[in-house]
């Protein structure tokens, strides 16, 4: 593993730890910050295998907890579209992989739009 790749892997590990700690503490500002940093890292480096739509989902949930409904819907739509694209372009272990996650995201988007964005 190259030195640069090792540095990026360490950065990803630190960001995931930051995200997990913030989620446990219900510190949603830090959740949003960590998700944005992980998504930016994924944009810089494609070789780490980061599944960005999952972090867009976490980002959307963080925005929802911060009562930023428009940003939440935008992030959740990005997550939904990303998972659909991931299913279409990657080899799946099972045909139903990610379908439950996509369905849960769609339900959450619908609920936000129905109750908060009228």
C-alpha positions in Angstrom: 0.0 0.0 0.0 1.4 3.3 -1.0 2.1 6.0 1.6 -0.6 8.3 0.1 -3.2 5.5 0.0 -2.4 4.6 3.7 -2.8 8.3 4.6 -6.2 8.4 2.9 -7.3 5.1 4.6 -6.3 6.5 8.0 -8.3 9.7 7.2 -11.3 7.7 6.3 -11.1 5.6 9.5 -10.8 8.8 11.6 -13.8 10.4 9.8 -15.9 7.2 10.3 -14.9 7.2 14.0 -15.9 10.9 14.2 -19.3 10.1 12.6 -20.0 7.1 14.8 -19.2 9.1 18.0 -21.3 12.0 16.9 -24.2 9.7 16.1 -24.0 8.1 19.5 -23.9 11.5 21.2 -26.7 12.8 19.0 -24.4 15.7 17.9 -26.0 16.3 14.6 -23.9 19.3 13.6 -20.8 17.0 13.8 -22.7 14.2 12.0 -23.3 16.6 9.1 -19.7 17.8 9.2 -18.3 14.3 9.2 -20.6 13.2 6.3 -19.6 16.1 4.2 -15.9 15.4 4.8 -16.3 11.7 3.9 -18.2 12.6 0.7 -15.4 15.1 -0.2 -12.8 12.4 0.5 -14.7 10.0 -1.8 -14.7 12.7 -4.6 -10.9 13.0 -4.2 -10.1 9.3 -4.1 -12.1 6.7 -5.9 -9.9 3.8 -4.8 -11.0 3.5 -1.2 -14.4 1.9 -2.1 -16.5 4.4 -0.2 -20.2 4.0 -0.9 -21.1 7.7 -0.9 -24.9 7.2 -1.1 -24.8 5.7 2.4 -23.2 8.9 3.7 -25.6 11.0 1.8 -28.3 9.1 3.7 -26.6 9.8 7.0 -26.3 13.5 5.9 -30.0 13.7 5.1 -30.9 12.2 8.5 -28.6 14.7 10.2 -30.2 17.6 8.4 -33.6 16.2 9.3 -32.6 16.2 13.0 -31.4 19.8 12.6 -34.8 20.7 11.1 -33.3 21.6 7.7 -35.9 19.8 5.7 -35.0 21.0 2.2 -31.4 19.9 2.7 -32.6 16.6 4.1 -34.7 15.9 1.1 -32.0 16.9 -1.3 -29.4 14.6 0.5 -31.9 11.7 0.7 -32.7 12.0 -3.0 -29.0 12.0 -3.8 -28.6 8.8 -1.6 -31.6 7.2 -3.3 -30.3 7.9 -6.8 -26.8 6.9 -5.9 -28.0 3.5 -4.5 -30.1 2.9 -7.6 -27.0 3.6 -9.8 -24.8 1.4 -7.5 -27.2 -1.5 -8.0 -27.1 -1.0 -11.7 -23.3 -0.7 -12.1 -21.9 -3.1 -9.4 -22.1 -6.9 -9.1 -24.5 -7.7 -6.3 -24.3 -10.7 -4.0 -28.1 -11.0 -3.8 -30.6 -9.5 -6.3 -32.4 -7.7 -3.5 -29.3 -6.0 -2.2 -30.0 -2.3 -1.3 -33.7 -2.5 -2.1 -34.8 -2.2 1.6 -32.4 0.8 2.0 -33.9 2.5 -1.1 -37.4 1.8 0.1 -36.6 3.2 3.6 -35.2 6.4 2.0 -38.2 6.8 -0.2 -40.5 6.5 2.8 -38.5 9.1 4.7 -38.6 11.5 1.8 -42.3 11.1 1.4 -42.9 11.6 5.1 -40.7 14.8 5.2 -42.5 16.2 2.1 -45.9 15.3 3.4 -45.5 16.8 6.9 -42.9 19.6 6.6 -42.7 20.8 3.0 -46.3 21.7 2.1 
